[in-house]
Amino acid sequence: NAGVTQTPKFRVLKTGQSMTLLCAQDMNHEYMYWYRQDPGMGLRLIHYSVGEGTTAKGEVPDGYNVSRLKKQNFLLGLESAAPSQTSVYFCASTYRGAKGEQYFGPGTRLTVT
Amino acid sequence: GQNIDQPTEMTATEGAIVQINCTYQTSGFNGLFWYQQHAGEAPTFLSYNVLDGLEEKGRFSSFLSRSKGYSYLLLKELQMKDSASYLCAVRALGGSTLGRLYFGRGTQLTVWP
């Protein structure tokens, strides 16, 4: 099992460019999450999904969109990147009925110049 | 809303015991989690408390008092590899926020030889 994987690992964007971050999990988990982590700010939830075809906003959703067309994949899109979106992005997943521990991917380091 | 507080930094020496505190105020509570995050890596699950009391797992223990909105993570026989950030997270209760975790800003622990 690969667990939770994220693509790409690193990316540099210019202001205004768009990109999609891909998260994939092979554990058949129902719930998936996108977080961003900034120095001194901890992990903040961007969007999450409780099942295929469903998504919901987290604490900091502005400037991001998501899609969950397949149970194993959760995509995070930036339509027009801004320097404020420079961050480390983590995807996580867990299963219904779990104690709630989330399994995290290795992260994507995004720099917007 | 959710408010989770933990110290920013702590230091200790190898072989010692350290206690990392976390206080929280939440509009609903369904469990408290501790995660460990080494620099440049993803968070990994350490412990979970939903009832009052102490949960022990090897060198690590976690305590919860729901009435006081308080938890601590106790690390015994510290090793150099325990140098990491320790994240306290609270799970929200029910409804559309089922499974969501709210994270504190993390406590950076440095273990000295």
Interface residues (C-beta under 8 A of the other chain):
Chain A: Y31 Y33 Y35 G40 M41 G42 L43 R44 L45 Y48 V50 A56 G58 F90 T94 R96 K99 G100 E101 Q102 Y103 F104 G105 P106 G107
Chain B: T8 N30 G31 F33 E41 A42 P43 T44 F45 Y48 V50 L87 A89 R91 S96 L98 G99 R100 L101 Y102 F103 G104 R105 G106
